[in-house]
């Protein structure tokens, strides 16, 4: 019989940047300990009579260049917390969250909700409308303060990413292994978008927000037959039946607003932070933070947090080429992102069963519409018709796929140019040329 130490049992190793994290079963709390301390001193646990503790998900982690686990170990000081990621985000982005909370107030969400409420509904409720100009004037100061903070943190993230890459390369050299690069070389458009998310000024971010809100409100107004986005209940140009209008991009947008709970408020909140870029929004925990702010304003939905995460994940499609030359490829790449990508389960519920990969109808429809709405909001007007075409193509593919991912992909797969005939002609011409050369030599 051989006994082993705690460190041997859970696979701990010495290192100033090595930490052990684990979850206590009964309380559900997470804990952080330095691996060196557990190896040298073991772990002290105090129990009352008949009390027990069971530790799950025990694992050793290596600290980040930001010193994430060292700081958590210091902050928790031996105590536990419900979620280590949330604890880190609340510490690391405290100032950013404070600036966002001053901008994304319950009052602002209430005004944006009124702006997006159908004119006849406002009239029935005997409520006054509001204009985008009134909203922008009231919130501009707080918004610019937030965008200054966003610019600062975005620049910091860019430096942290560079430092992390240098650290990974140095570590790979020390361990004599080839460094792993997860990301392929970005295209010119991808590089331009990332640079904009990092280097845009507060004023530029504010202008981007205003344009998205104007599009959101203007599209809703246009679908109602209003001349402008004033949400005025006295308008005489409201068309009673939206179904009587042709199925254009504005009406698809408006139908989604009506069929998805709190969709207008979610898109407005998304517009506030979209200038930070997909990677930063995900890293900063904005799906959680925006949900908290909307809940505080009285807009609650159990799917809201996952909806924001879908929006941030689907921001990747704005890197694609929506022009006529890249339409087919962009449609196919979007379909792959939904059904084969790293986050396909979150986006469409993609899963394998009985040798077939399936998608969930409701998740697919939600991801498609929110992606269409968000990309339409922050894209130039000249590209919106192409985005609308992409959306309609994907919806048609979904309808005929019978919930099968492969059929969905096959319906939008670009047609490959067949070069077999060209190769055959080239081979035949080459053969004839060789025969002519032989004949000349014989002569």
C-alpha positions as a Markdown table, in Angstrom:
| # | Residue | x | y | z |
|---|---|---|---|---|
| 1 | Unk | 0.0 | 0.0 | 0.0 |
| 2 | Unk | 1.4 | 3.4 | -1.0 |
| 3 | Unk | 0.2 | 6.7 | 0.3 |
| 4 | Unk | 0.5 | 9.9 | -1.7 |
| 5 | Unk | 0.5 | 13.6 | -0.8 |
| 6 | Unk | -2.3 | 16.0 | -1.6 |
| 7 | Unk | -0.1 | 17.6 | -4.3 |
| 8 | Unk | 0.7 | 14.2 | -5.9 |
| 9 | Unk | -3.0 | 13.2 | -5.9 |
| 10 | Unk | -4.2 | 16.2 | -7.7 |
| 11 | Unk | -1.1 | 16.7 | -9.9 |
| 12 | Unk | 0.3 | 20.0 | -8.5 |
| 13 | Unk | 3.7 | 21.3 | -9.4 |
| 14 | Unk | 6.0 | 24.0 | -8.1 |
| 15 | Unk | 5.8 | 27.5 | -9.8 |
| 16 | Unk | 5.3 | 31.0 | -8.6 |
| 17 | Unk | 2.6 | 31.3 | -11.3 |
| 18 | Unk | 0.9 | 28.0 | -10.5 |
| 19 | Unk | -2.5 | 28.1 | -8.6 |
| 20 | Unk | -5.0 | 25.4 | -7.6 |
| 21 | Unk | -8.7 | 26.2 | -8.1 |
| 22 | Unk | -11.5 | 24.0 | -6.8 |
| 23 | Unk | -15.2 | 24.1 | -6.0 |
| 24 | Unk | -16.8 | 23.1 | -2.7 |
| 25 | Unk | -19.8 | 20.8 | -3.4 |
| 26 | Unk | -22.2 | 21.8 | -0.6 |
| 27 | Unk | -21.8 | 25.6 | -0.9 |
| 28 | Unk | -20.9 | 25.8 | -4.6 |
| 29 | Unk | -18.2 | 28.3 | -3.8 |
| 30 | Unk | -14.9 | 28.4 | -5.7 |
| 31 | Unk | -11.5 | 28.7 | -4.0 |
| 32 | Unk | -8.0 | 29.7 | -5.1 |
| 33 | Unk | -4.8 | 28.5 | -3.4 |
| 34 | Unk | -1.1 | 28.8 | -4.4 |
| 35 | Unk | 0.2 | 25.5 | -5.6 |
| 36 | Unk | 3.5 | 26.0 | -3.7 |
| 37 | Unk | 1.6 | 26.5 | -0.4 |
| 38 | Unk | -0.4 | 23.3 | -0.9 |
| 39 | Unk | 2.7 | 21.3 | -1.8 |
| 40 | Unk | 4.7 | 22.6 | 1.2 |
| 41 | Unk | 2.0 | 23.0 | 3.8 |
| 42 | Unk | -1.0 | 21.0 | 2.7 |
| 43 | Unk | -4.5 | 22.5 | 3.1 |
| 44 | Unk | -6.1 | 23.5 | 6.4 |
| 45 | Unk | -9.8 | 22.8 | 6.8 |
| 46 | Unk | -11.9 | 23.5 | 9.9 |
| 47 | Unk | -15.0 | 21.3 | 10.4 |
| 48 | Unk | -17.7 | 21.3 | 13.0 |
| 49 | Unk | -19.2 | 18.0 | 14.4 |
| 50 | Unk | -20.8 | 15.9 | 11.6 |
| 51 | Unk | -19.8 | 18.5 | 9.0 |
| 52 | Unk | -18.2 | 17.5 | 5.7 |
| 53 | Unk | -16.8 | 19.2 | 2.6 |
| 54 | Unk | -16.3 | 17.7 | -0.8 |
| 55 | Unk | -14.1 | 19.4 | -3.3 |
| 56 | Unk | -14.8 | 19.1 | -7.1 |
| 57 | Unk | -13.3 | 20.3 | -10.3 |
| 58 | Unk | -9.8 | 20.4 | -8.7 |
| 59 | Unk | -7.3 | 21.7 | -11.2 |
| 60 | Unk | -4.0 | 23.5 | -11.5 |
| 61 | Unk | -4.0 | 26.7 | -13.6 |
| 62 | Unk | -1.2 | 28.9 | -14.8 |
| 63 | Unk | -1.5 | 32.6 | -14.1 |
| 64 | Unk | -2.1 | 35.1 | -16.9 |
| 65 | Unk | 0.1 | 38.0 | -17.8 |
| 66 | Unk | -2.5 | 40.2 | -16.0 |
| 67 | Unk | -1.9 | 38.2 | -12.7 |
| 68 | Unk | -5.5 | 37.1 | -12.6 |
| 69 | Unk | -5.2 | 34.2 | -10.2 |
| 70 | Unk | -2.6 | 36.0 | -8.0 |
| 71 | Unk | -5.0 | 38.9 | -7.5 |
| 72 | Unk | -8.0 | 36.6 | -6.9 |
| 73 | Unk | -6.0 | 34.7 | -4.3 |
| 74 | Unk | -5.2 | 38.0 | -2.6 |
| 75 | Unk | -8.7 | 39.4 | -2.8 |
| 76 | Unk | -10.5 | 36.2 | -1.6 |
| 77 | Unk | -7.9 | 35.7 | 1.2 |
| 78 | Unk | -8.8 | 32.1 | 1.7 |
| 79 | Unk | -12.5 | 32.6 | 1.2 |
| 80 | Unk | -14.7 | 31.4 | -1.6 |
| 81 | Unk | -16.9 | 33.1 | -4.3 |
| 82 | Unk | -19.8 | 31.8 | -6.5 |
| 83 | Unk | -17.9 | 32.5 | -9.8 |
| 84 | Unk | -14.2 | 33.2 | -10.2 |
| 85 | Unk | -14.7 | 34.9 | -13.6 |
| 86 | Unk | -17.3 | 37.3 | -12.3 |
| 87 | Unk | -15.1 | 38.1 | -9.3 |
| 88 | Unk | -12.2 | 38.9 | -11.6 |
| 89 | Unk | -14.3 | 41.0 | -14.0 |
| 90 | Unk | -15.8 | 43.0 | -11.1 |
| 91 | Unk | -12.3 | 43.8 | -9.9 |
| 92 | Unk | -10.5 | 44.3 | -13.2 |
| 93 | Unk | -13.2 | 46.3 | -15.0 |
| 94 | Unk | -14.6 | 48.2 | -12.0 |
| 95 | Unk | -14.0 | 51.6 | -13.4 |
| 96 | Unk | -15.3 | 50.6 | -16.9 |
| 97 | Unk | -18.5 | 49.2 | -15.4 |
| 98 | Unk | -19.0 | 52.4 | -13.3 |
| 99 | Unk | -18.8 | 54.5 | -16.4 |
| 100 | Unk | -21.2 | 52.2 | -18.3 |
| 101 | Unk | -23.7 | 52.3 | -15.5 |
| 102 | Unk | -23.8 | 56.1 | -15.6 |
| 103 | Unk | -24.5 | 55.9 | -19.4 |
| 104 | Unk | -26.9 | 52.9 | -19.5 |
| 105 | Unk | -29.3 | 54.2 | -16.9 |
| 106 | Unk | -32.9 | 53.0 | -16.4 |
| 107 | Unk | -34.0 | 56.4 | -17.6 |
| 108 | Unk | -32.2 | 56.0 | -20.9 |
| 109 | Unk | -33.6 | 52.5 | -21.4 |
| 110 | Unk | -37.1 | 53.8 | -20.7 |
| 111 | Unk | -36.6 | 56.5 | -23.3 |
| 112 | Unk | -35.2 | 54.1 | -25.9 |
| 113 | Unk | -38.2 | 51.8 | -25.2 |
| 114 | Unk | -40.6 | 54.6 | -25.8 |
| 115 | Unk | -38.7 | 55.5 | -29.0 |
| 116 | Unk | -39.2 | 52.0 | -30.3 |
| 117 | Unk | -42.8 | 51.6 | -29.2 |
| 118 | Unk | -45.4 | 51.6 | -32.1 |
| 119 | Unk | -47.2 | 54.9 | -32.4 |
| 120 | Unk | -50.7 | 53.4 | -32.0 |
| 121 | Unk | -49.6 | 51.7 | -28.8 |
| 122 | Unk | -48.4 | 55.0 | -27.4 |
| 123 | Unk | -51.6 | 56.7 | -28.4 |
| 124 | Unk | -53.7 | 54.0 | -26.7 |
| 125 | Unk | -51.6 | 54.4 | -23.5 |
| 126 | Unk | -51.9 | 58.2 | -23.8 |
| 127 | Unk | -48.1 | 58.5 | -23.6 |
| 128 | Unk | -46.0 | 61.2 | -25.3 |
| 129 | Unk | -43.4 | 60.2 | -27.8 |
| 130 | Unk | -39.7 | 61.2 | -27.9 |
| 131 | Unk | -37.2 | 61.9 | -30.6 |
| 132 | Unk | -33.7 | 60.7 | -31.1 |
| 133 | Unk | -32.4 | 64.2 | -30.8 |
| 134 | Unk | -33.9 | 64.6 | -27.3 |
| 135 | Unk | -32.4 | 61.3 | -26.2 |
| 136 | Unk | -28.9 | 62.2 | -27.5 |
| 137 | Unk | -28.9 | 65.6 | -25.9 |
| 138 | Unk | -29.8 | 64.2 | -22.5 |
| 139 | Unk | -27.2 | 61.4 | -22.5 |
| 140 | Unk | -24.2 | 62.7 | -24.5 |
| 141 | Unk | -22.1 | 63.8 | -21.5 |
| 142 | Unk | -22.3 | 60.5 | -19.8 |
| 143 | Unk | -21.9 | 58.6 | -23.0 |
| 144 | Unk | -18.6 | 60.4 | -23.9 |
| 145 | Unk | -17.3 | 59.7 | -20.4 |
| 146 | Unk | -18.0 | 56.0 | -20.9 |
| 147 | Unk | -16.5 | 56.0 | -24.4 |
| 148 | Unk | -13.3 | 57.6 | -23.0 |
| 149 | Unk | -13.1 | 54.7 | -20.5 |
| 150 | Unk | -13.9 | 52.2 | -23.3 |
| 151 | Unk | -11.0 | 53.6 | -25.4 |
| 152 | Unk | -8.6 | 53.4 | -22.5 |
| 153 | Unk | -9.5 | 49.7 | -21.7 |
| 154 | Unk | -9.5 | 48.7 | -25.4 |
| 155 | Unk | -5.9 | 50.1 | -25.7 |
| 156 | Unk | -4.9 | 48.2 | -22.5 |
| 157 | Unk | -6.3 | 45.0 | -24.0 |
| 158 | Unk | -4.3 | 45.4 | -27.1 |
| 159 | Unk | -1.1 | 45.7 | -25.1 |
| 160 | Unk | -2.1 | 42.7 | -22.9 |
| 161 | Unk | -2.6 | 40.6 | -26.0 |
| 162 | Unk | 0.8 | 41.5 | -27.4 |
| 163 | Unk | 2.4 | 40.7 | -24.0 |
| 164 | Unk | 0.6 | 37.4 | -23.8 |
| 165 | Unk | 1.8 | 36.5 | -27.3 |
| 166 | Unk | 5.4 | 37.4 | -26.4 |
| 167 | Unk | 5.0 | 35.3 | -23.2 |
| 168 | Unk | 3.7 | 32.3 | -25.2 |
| 169 | Unk | 6.6 | 32.5 | -27.7 |
| 170 | Unk | 9.2 | 32.7 | -24.9 |
| 171 | Unk | 7.6 | 29.8 | -23.1 |
| 172 | Unk | 7.5 | 27.7 | -26.3 |
| 173 | Unk | 11.2 | 28.4 | -26.9 |
| 174 | Unk | 12.1 | 27.3 | -23.3 |
| 175 | Unk | 10.1 | 24.1 | -23.7 |
| 176 | Unk | 11.5 | 23.5 | -27.2 |
| 177 | Unk | 8.0 | 23.2 | -28.7 |
| 178 | Unk | 6.4 | 24.9 | -31.7 |
| 179 | Unk | 4.2 | 27.8 | -30.5 |
| 180 | Unk | 0.5 | 27.2 | -31.0 |
| 181 | Unk | -1.3 | 30.0 | -32.9 |
| 182 | Unk | -5.0 | 29.8 | -32.7 |
| 183 | Unk | -5.8 | 32.7 | -35.0 |
| 184 | Unk | -5.0 | 32.7 | -38.7 |
| 185 | Unk | -3.6 | 35.8 | -40.2 |
| 186 | Unk | -6.4 | 38.4 | -40.3 |
| 187 | Unk | -7.7 | 39.8 | -43.6 |
| 188 | Unk | -7.4 | 43.5 | -44.4 |
| 189 | Unk | -11.0 | 44.0 | -43.3 |
| 190 | Unk | -10.5 | 42.1 | -40.1 |
| 191 | Unk | -7.4 | 44.0 | -39.3 |
| 192 | Unk | -9.2 | 47.3 | -40.0 |
| 193 | Unk | -12.1 | 46.4 | -37.7 |
| 194 | Unk | -9.8 | 45.3 | -34.9 |
| 195 | Unk | -7.8 | 48.5 | -35.2 |
| 196 | Unk | -10.9 | 50.6 | -35.1 |
| 197 | Unk | -12.1 | 48.9 | -32.0 |
| 198 | Unk | -8.8 | 49.7 | -30.4 |
| 199 | Unk | -8.0 | 53.2 | -31.7 |
| 200 | Unk | -11.3 | 54.9 | -32.2 |
| 201 | Unk | -11.8 | 58.1 | -30.3 |
| 202 | Unk | -14.6 | 58.6 | -27.8 |
| 203 | Unk | -16.3 | 61.0 | -30.3 |
| 204 | Unk | -16.1 | 58.3 | -33.1 |
| 205 | Unk | -17.6 | 55.7 | -30.8 |
| 206 | Unk | -20.4 | 58.1 | -29.8 |
| 207 | Unk | -21.2 | 58.8 | -33.5 |
| 208 | Unk | -21.3 | 55.1 | -34.2 |
| 209 | Unk | -23.8 | 54.6 | -31.3 |
| 210 | Unk | -26.0 | 57.5 | -32.6 |
| 211 | Unk | -26.1 | 56.0 | -36.1 |
| 212 | Unk | -27.2 | 52.6 | -34.8 |
| 213 | Unk | -30.0 | 54.1 | -32.7 |
| 214 | Unk | -31.1 | 56.2 | -35.6 |
| 215 | Unk | -31.2 | 53.1 | -37.8 |
| 216 | Unk | -33.1 | 51.1 | -35.1 |
| 217 | Unk | -35.7 | 53.8 | -34.6 |
| 218 | Unk | -35.9 | 54.8 | -38.2 |
| 219 | Unk | -36.5 | 51.2 | -39.4 |
| 220 | Unk | -39.2 | 50.7 | -36.9 |
| 221 | Unk | -40.9 | 53.9 | -37.9 |
| 222 | Unk | -40.6 | 53.1 | -41.6 |
| 223 | Unk | -42.2 | 49.7 | -41.1 |
| 224 | Unk | -45.1 | 51.5 | -39.5 |
| 225 | Unk | -45.4 | 53.9 | -42.3 |
| 226 | Unk | -44.1 | 56.9 | -40.3 |
| 227 | Unk | -42.2 | 59.7 | -42.0 |
| 228 | Unk | -39.6 | 59.8 | -39.2 |
| 229 | Unk | -38.5 | 58.2 | -35.9 |
| 230 | Unk | -40.3 | 60.5 | -33.5 |
| 231 | Unk | -42.6 | 57.9 | -32.0 |
| 232 | Unk | -45.4 | 60.5 | -32.2 |
| 233 | Unk | -48.9 | 59.1 | -31.5 |
| 234 | Unk | -50.4 | 61.9 | -33.6 |
| 235 | Unk | -48.8 | 60.7 | -36.9 |
| 236 | Unk | -51.4 | 60.2 | -39.6 |
| 237 | Unk | -49.2 | 58.0 | -41.8 |
| 238 | Unk | -49.3 | 54.9 | -39.7 |
| 239 | Unk | -50.3 | 51.8 | -41.7 |
| 240 | Unk | -52.6 | 49.6 | -39.7 |
| 241 | Unk | -51.5 | 46.2 | -41.1 |
| 242 | Unk | -47.8 | 45.6 | -41.4 |
| 243 | Unk | -48.5 | 42.3 | -43.2 |
| 244 | Unk | -49.8 | 44.3 | -46.1 |
| 245 | Unk | -46.3 | 45.6 | -46.7 |
| 246 | Unk | -43.9 | 43.8 | -48.9 |
| 247 | Unk | -41.3 | 41.6 | -47.1 |
| 248 | Unk | -38.4 | 43.9 | -47.3 |
| 249 | Unk | -35.5 | 44.3 | -44.9 |
| 250 | Unk | -37.2 | 46.9 | -42.8 |
| 251 | Unk | -40.3 | 44.7 | -42.3 |
| 252 | Unk | -38.2 | 41.6 | -41.4 |
| 253 | Unk | -36.4 | 43.8 | -38.9 |
| 254 | Unk | -39.7 | 45.0 | -37.5 |
| 255 | Unk | -41.2 | 41.6 | -37.3 |
| 256 | Unk | -38.3 | 40.4 | -35.3 |
| 257 | Unk | -38.6 | 43.3 | -32.9 |
| 258 | Unk | -42.2 | 42.3 | -32.3 |
| 259 | Unk | -41.6 | 38.6 | -32.0 |
| 260 | Unk | -38.5 | 38.6 | -29.7 |
| 261 | Unk | -39.1 | 39.8 | -26.2 |
| 262 | Unk | -37.3 | 43.1 | -25.3 |
| 263 | Unk | -35.5 | 42.9 | -28.7 |
| 264 | Unk | -35.4 | 46.7 | -29.2 |
| 265 | Unk | -34.0 | 47.3 | -25.8 |
| 266 | Unk | -31.4 | 44.5 | -26.2 |
| 267 | Unk | -30.3 | 45.9 | -29.6 |
| 268 | Unk | -30.1 | 49.4 | -28.1 |
| 269 | Unk | -27.9 | 48.1 | -25.3 |
| 270 | Unk | -25.8 | 46.3 | -27.8 |
| 271 | Unk | -25.3 | 49.5 | -29.8 |
| 272 | Unk | -23.9 | 51.2 | -26.7 |
| 273 | Unk | -20.9 | 48.8 | -26.5 |
| 274 | Unk | -20.5 | 47.4 | -30.0 |
| 275 | Unk | -17.7 | 49.8 | -30.7 |
| 276 | Unk | -15.5 | 47.8 | -28.3 |
| 277 | Unk | -15.5 | 44.9 | -30.7 |
| 278 | Unk | -16.5 | 41.2 | -30.3 |
| 279 | Unk | -13.4 | 40.1 | -28.3 |
| 280 | Unk | -13.5 | 42.9 | -25.8 |
| 281 | Unk | -17.3 | 42.6 | -25.2 |
| 282 | Unk | -16.9 | 38.9 | -24.5 |
| 283 | Unk | -13.8 | 39.3 | -22.3 |
| 284 | Unk | -15.3 | 42.2 | -20.3 |
| 285 | Unk | -18.4 | 40.1 | -19.5 |
| 286 | Unk | -20.8 | 42.5 | -21.2 |
| 287 | Unk | -23.4 | 39.9 | -21.7 |
| 288 | Unk | -23.8 | 39.6 | -17.9 |
| 289 | Unk | -23.3 | 43.3 | -17.2 |
| 290 | Unk | -25.8 | 44.6 | -19.8 |
| 291 | Unk | -28.3 | 42.0 | -18.6 |
| 292 | Unk | -28.0 | 43.4 | -15.1 |
| 293 | Unk | -28.5 | 46.9 | -16.3 |
| 294 | Unk | -31.6 | 46.1 | -18.3 |
| 295 | Unk | -33.0 | 44.0 | -15.4 |
| 296 | Unk | -32.5 | 47.1 | -13.2 |
| 297 | Unk | -34.5 | 49.1 | -15.7 |
| 298 | Unk | -37.4 | 46.6 | -15.5 |
| 299 | Unk | -36.7 | 44.6 | -18.7 |
| 300 | Unk | -36.3 | 41.0 | -17.7 |
| 301 | Unk | -35.9 | 37.9 | -19.8 |
| 302 | Unk | -34.3 | 34.6 | -18.8 |
| 303 | Unk | -32.7 | 34.3 | -22.3 |
| 304 | Unk | -31.3 | 37.9 | -22.3 |
| 305 | Unk | -27.7 | 36.9 | -21.1 |
| 306 | Unk | -27.4 | 34.2 | -23.8 |
| 307 | Unk | -28.8 | 36.6 | -26.4 |
| 308 | Unk | -26.2 | 39.2 | -25.7 |
| 309 | Unk | -23.5 | 36.5 | -25.9 |
| 310 | Unk | -24.9 | 35.4 | -29.3 |
| 311 | Unk | -24.8 | 39.0 | -30.5 |
| 312 | Unk | -21.1 | 39.3 | -29.5 |
| 313 | Unk | -20.2 | 36.0 | -31.1 |
| 314 | Unk | -22.0 | 36.7 | -34.3 |
| 315 | Unk | -20.2 | 40.1 | -34.7 |
| 316 | Unk | -17.6 | 38.0 | -36.5 |
| 317 | Unk | -19.7 | 38.0 | -39.6 |
| 318 | Unk | -19.1 | 41.7 | -40.1 |
| 319 | Unk | -15.5 | 40.6 | -41.0 |
| 320 | Unk | -16.9 | 38.9 | -44.1 |
| 321 | Unk | -17.2 | 40.4 | -47.6 |
| 322 | Unk | -20.8 | 41.4 | -48.2 |
| 323 | Unk | -20.2 | 42.7 | -51.7 |
| 324 | Unk | -21.4 | 41.0 | -54.8 |
| 325 | Unk | -18.1 | 39.2 | -55.3 |
| 326 | Unk | -18.0 | 37.7 | -51.8 |
| 327 | Unk | -21.7 | 37.1 | -51.2 |
| 328 | Unk | -21.7 | 33.3 | -51.8 |
| 329 | Unk | -18.6 | 32.7 | -49.7 |
| 330 | Unk | -19.8 | 35.0 | -46.9 |
| 331 | Unk | -23.2 | 33.2 | -46.8 |
| 332 | Unk | -21.4 | 29.8 | -46.5 |
| 333 | Unk | -18.9 | 31.0 | -43.9 |
| 334 | Unk | -21.9 | 32.3 | -41.8 |
| 335 | Unk | -23.6 | 29.0 | -42.1 |
| 336 | Unk | -20.4 | 27.2 | -41.0 |
| 337 | Unk | -20.0 | 29.6 | -38.0 |
| 338 | Unk | -23.6 | 28.7 | -37.0 |
| 339 | Unk | -23.3 | 24.9 | -37.3 |
| 340 | Unk | -19.6 | 23.9 | -37.2 |
| 341 | Unk | -17.9 | 26.8 | -35.4 |
| 342 | Unk | -16.4 | 26.6 | -31.9 |
| 343 | Unk | -19.6 | 28.1 | -30.4 |
| 344 | Unk | -22.2 | 26.3 | -32.6 |
| 345 | Unk | -23.9 | 24.7 | -29.6 |
| 346 | Unk | -24.6 | 28.2 | -28.1 |
| 347 | Unk | -25.7 | 29.7 | -31.4 |
| 348 | Unk | -27.8 | 26.9 | -32.8 |
| 349 | Unk | -27.7 | 24.0 | -30.4 |
| 350 | Unk | -25.7 | 22.0 | -33.0 |
| 351 | Unk | -25.2 | 18.4 | -31.7 |
| 352 | Unk | -24.5 | 14.9 | -33.1 |
| 353 | Unk | -27.0 | 12.1 | -32.8 |
| 354 | Unk | -27.3 | 8.8 | -34.6 |
| 355 | Unk | -24.6 | 9.8 | -37.1 |
| 356 | Unk | -26.3 | 13.1 | -38.0 |
| 357 | Unk | -25.5 | 16.7 | -36.8 |
| 358 | Unk | -28.7 | 18.5 | -35.9 |
| 359 | Unk | -29.6 | 22.1 | -35.1 |
| 360 | Unk | -32.3 | 23.5 | -32.8 |
| 361 | Unk | -34.9 | 25.4 | -34.8 |
| 362 | Unk | -35.6 | 28.1 | -32.1 |
| 363 | Unk | -31.9 | 28.8 | -31.4 |
| 364 | Unk | -31.1 | 28.9 | -35.1 |
| 365 | Unk | -33.9 | 31.4 | -35.8 |
| 366 | Unk | -32.9 | 33.6 | -32.9 |
| 367 | Unk | -29.2 | 33.7 | -33.8 |
| 368 | Unk | -30.0 | 34.4 | -37.5 |
| 369 | Unk | -32.4 | 37.3 | -36.8 |
| 370 | Unk | -30.2 | 39.0 | -34.1 |
| 371 | Unk | -27.2 | 38.7 | -36.3 |
| 372 | Unk | -29.1 | 40.2 | -39.2 |
| 373 | Unk | -30.4 | 43.0 | -37.1 |
| 374 | Unk | -27.1 | 43.8 | -35.4 |
| 375 | Unk | -25.0 | 43.7 | -38.7 |
| 376 | Unk | -27.7 | 45.9 | -40.4 |
| 377 | Unk | -27.4 | 48.5 | -37.6 |
| 378 | Unk | -23.7 | 49.0 | -37.7 |
| 379 | Unk | -23.0 | 48.4 | -41.5 |
| 380 | Unk | -23.0 | 51.2 | -44.1 |
| 381 | Unk | -26.3 | 51.7 | -46.0 |
| 382 | Unk | -24.7 | 50.5 | -49.3 |
| 383 | Unk | -24.2 | 47.0 | -47.8 |
| 384 | Unk | -27.6 | 46.5 | -46.2 |
| 385 | Unk | -29.3 | 45.1 | -49.3 |
| 386 | Unk | -26.5 | 42.4 | -49.5 |
| 387 | Unk | -27.0 | 41.6 | -45.8 |
| 388 | Unk | -30.7 | 41.3 | -46.3 |
| 389 | Unk | -30.1 | 38.9 | -49.2 |
| 390 | Unk | -27.7 | 36.8 | -47.1 |
| 391 | Unk | -30.3 | 36.6 | -44.3 |
| 392 | Unk | -33.1 | 35.5 | -46.7 |
| 393 | Unk | -30.8 | 32.9 | -48.2 |
| 394 | Unk | -29.9 | 31.4 | -44.8 |
| 395 | Unk | -33.6 | 31.4 | -43.7 |
| 396 | Unk | -34.5 | 29.5 | -46.9 |
| 397 | Unk | -31.7 | 27.0 | -46.3 |
| 398 | Unk | -32.9 | 26.5 | -42.7 |
| 399 | Unk | -36.5 | 25.9 | -43.9 |
| 400 | Unk | -35.4 | 23.1 | -46.3 |
| 401 | Unk | -32.8 | 21.5 | -44.0 |
| 402 | Unk | -35.1 | 19.4 | -41.9 |
| 403 | Unk | -33.0 | 20.5 | -38.8 |
| 404 | Unk | -29.9 | 18.8 | -40.3 |
| 405 | Unk | -26.7 | 20.9 | -40.3 |
| 406 | Unk | -25.2 | 19.2 | -43.4 |
| 407 | Unk | -28.3 | 19.9 | -45.5 |
| 408 | Unk | -28.3 | 23.5 | -44.2 |
| 409 | Unk | -24.6 | 23.9 | -45.3 |
| 410 | Unk | -25.1 | 22.1 | -48.6 |
| 411 | Unk | -27.9 | 24.5 | -49.6 |
| 412 | Unk | -25.5 | 27.5 | -49.4 |
| 413 | Unk | -22.3 | 25.8 | -50.5 |
| 414 | Unk | -20.6 | 27.9 | -53.2 |
| 415 | Unk | -20.5 | 26.2 | -56.6 |
| 416 | Unk | -16.9 | 25.1 | -57.3 |
| 417 | Unk | -15.7 | 25.8 | -60.8 |
| 418 | Unk | -14.9 | 22.5 | -62.5 |
| 419 | Unk | -11.6 | 22.4 | -64.2 |
| 420 | Unk | -11.6 | 18.8 | -65.3 |
| 421 | Unk | -12.5 | 19.8 | -68.9 |
| 422 | Unk | -9.8 | 22.5 | -68.9 |
| 423 | Unk | -7.2 | 20.0 | -67.6 |
| 424 | Unk | -8.3 | 17.4 | -70.2 |
| 425 | Unk | -7.9 | 20.0 | -73.0 |
| 426 | Unk | -4.5 | 21.1 | -71.7 |
| 427 | Unk | -3.3 | 17.5 | -71.5 |
| 428 | Unk | -4.6 | 16.7 | -75.0 |
| 429 | Unk | -2.9 | 19.8 | -76.4 |
| 430 | Unk | 0.4 | 18.9 | -74.6 |
| 431 | Unk | 0.2 | 15.3 | -76.0 |
| 432 | Unk | -0.4 | 16.6 | -79.6 |
| 433 | Unk | 2.6 | 19.0 | -79.2 |
| 434 | Unk | 4.8 | 16.1 | -78.1 |
| 435 | Unk | 3.7 | 14.0 | -81.1 |
| 436 | Unk | 4.4 | 16.8 | -83.5 |
| 437 | Unk | 7.9 | 17.2 | -82.0 |
| 438 | Unk | 8.6 | 13.4 | -82.5 |
| 439 | Unk | 7.4 | 13.6 | -86.1 |
| 440 | Unk | 9.7 | 16.5 | -86.8 |
| 441 | Unk | 12.7 | 14.7 | -85.3 |
| 442 | Unk | 11.9 | 11.6 | -87.4 |
| 443 | Unk | 11.7 | 13.7 | -90.6 |
